[in-house]
């Protein structure tokens, strides 16, 4: 197992196994722990400063989440990214984001729209630098603003979970600088549709955005 800067995300209100689970889950989603990498209990326990028991329990939880698979004679391994997995999660995200922008057309205030435009500008400015984590976070914030404008708490919760699931692909996608101009224009198209209160244009803009993301991710990762 490669050396990683893993740090336990302390939370006094959660059992230790849940804290370890959240720490490892974020490491996988953010790409710190790579697809195909072995998760060795002793090593992880030493890195996180805990016993093997919560690590073992956390790995079982990750397996239930589909982020880890158990391989005979190898043990726990970070699950590979497949075209099928990617298409499944983006299909769900596409349907939910379509619902979100349509509801946002109905509910978004002028102040929220101005904040969304500012978020799109921050994302564009981030792309001019080399900090991919900052770019990814700016992109997440843009979509979260749309989601919050729906005023649907359950939709917000589900979409946040979906975004976490695609986080580990997102950084690879952003490495492709050839896609940056399209990303900026797609965000602008979403903003224009919301400003016009056009549910049809907003839905079309978000579908195009997610389809382009899927194609770009598959190409950048060379998924087989």
N, C-alpha and C positions, 0 to 999 in steps of 0.2 A: 504493500500500500504506500502511495506517495505521501510525502510530507505536506500537511495542510495547516493553515492557520485557523484551526477550529477553536471557537471560544463558546463555552456554555452560556446559553441565554437564560440567565437566572430569573426565576419567577417564584416568589415565596408562596403563591397561592396554588401552584400546580404540583402534583406528585413528580418526583425526580424523573421517572420514566417518561412522563409527558414533556418535561423540559428537554431531556436528551432527544426525544422524538422530534420536537420542534427544531432543535439545533441541527440535527442531521437532515431533516426535511428541507430546511432552508439551504443547507450546503449543497444538496442535490439539485434543487430547483434553480439555484444561482450558478450552478456549474462548478462549484468548488470541489465537489465529489463528482467525478466524470462517469458517464455511462460505461459499463464494463469493469469498473473498479471494484476490487474486493473490499468488503467491510469486515475487518478483523476485530473481534470483541476486545481482546487484550489491548491492542494498539489504541482503539478509540477510547477505552476506559482511561488509559494513561493520559491521552491528550486532553480529555475533558475533566480529569480529576475525579472520577467516580468509580464505583465498583462495576464488575461485569454484568451484574443482574439487570440494572436499568438499561444498559446498552443492549442486552439480549432482548429485553421486552420491547424496546424502541424499534429494533430491527424487525421484530414480528409485526409491529404496527405499520412500518414502512412497507412490508410485504403485502399487507392487506390493502394498502393505498396504491399498490401497483408500481411503487418506485423502486422496489428491491425484489429480486428473484433469488430463490435458493437453488444452487447448482450442486449436484452430487460431486463429492470430493473437493469442492472449492468453497462451499458455504455461501454466504450472502454476497450478492453482487448488485451494483447499481444497474437498474434496468436500462437496456438500450432504447434509444428513440427510434421508433419505426414510423413509416408513412401512415400505417393504419392508425396508430395512436394519435399522431398529429392531426390526421383528417377527422378523427372522432371528436377530439377536443375542440377543434376549430369549427366543426359543424355545429356543435352545441353553442360555442361562443357566438357564431354568426347569427343564430336565431335569437339569442338573448340580447346581443348588441342592437339588432334590428328593432326589437321591442323597446329597448332603452332609448334609442334616438327618436323613435316615434312618440314615446311618452314625453321625452324632453322637449319635443316641438310644442307640446301642449302646455308644459309647466315651466320651462326655463324662463327666468326673469331677464330683463335687460342687463342687470348687474352680473348675473351668472354668465350671460353670453360674452360680456366684456372680459370676464375672468377666463373664460374658455379661450378667447382669442389671445390673451396674454400667455396662457399655458402653451398654446400652439407656437407662439413666438419663442418662448423659453426652450421648447423642444428643438426648434430650428437652430437656435444659438448653440445649444449643447452639441449638435451635430458637427459644428465647426471645430470642436475640440477633440480630444482623444479619450475622454472619460466615458466609456461605454455604460458603466453603471449609472452615471448621471443621465445619460441619454435614455436608458431604459426607464428610469424613475420618472423622467419628464413625460415620457410617453404614457406611462401608467396614470400619472396625475391628470393628463388630458382626458383619458377615457373615464376616469373616476368622476370627474366633474360632470360629465354627461350623465353618468349613472346616478349621481346624487340628485340631479335635477328631476329625476323621475318620481322622487318621493316614495318609492316602493322599497321598503327595507329588505324584503326577502329577495328581490331582484338584485339589489346592491350586494347582499351577502353572497349569493350564488356566483355573481360575476366576479367578485373579488377572489373567490376560490378558483374559478376558471383561469383568471389571470396569473395566479400563482403557479398553476399547472403548466402554463406555457412560458414561464419566466426563463427556464433553462434553454429554450430555443431562441428567445428574444435577443440575447446578447450575440449569438452567432449571426442572426439576421442583421443586426446593426453593424457588424464588421464589414458587411458589403456596402461600401460607400456609394456604389452605383445605384443603390436603392434609395438613398437619402432624399434626392429631389422629389421622387414620387411620394415618399412618406409625407413630406412637407405639403405637397399639393393635395394629397388625399385628406389631410387634416383641414386644410383650407376649404375643401369642397364640403366637408361635414359642417364646418362653421357656417358657410354660406347657406346651406340647406336649413340649418337650425334658425338662422336669422330670418329666412323667408317663411319659416313655419311650415315648410313643405315636408310632410311625412314621407311621401314617395321618394323625393330626392335624397332625403336623409338616409332612408333605408337602402337605397341604391348605392349611396356613397360609402356607407359602412360595409356593405357586402363586397364592393370592389376592393376596399381597403384590406379586408380580411383574406380575400382570395389572393391578392398580390402578396400578402404576408406569407400565406401557405406556400406559394410557389417559390418565393425567395428563400424561405427556411429550408425547404427540401433541396434546393439547389446548393445553398451554402454549406449544408451539412453532408451532402452527398449520401443521403439516407438510402439504404438498399431495402 
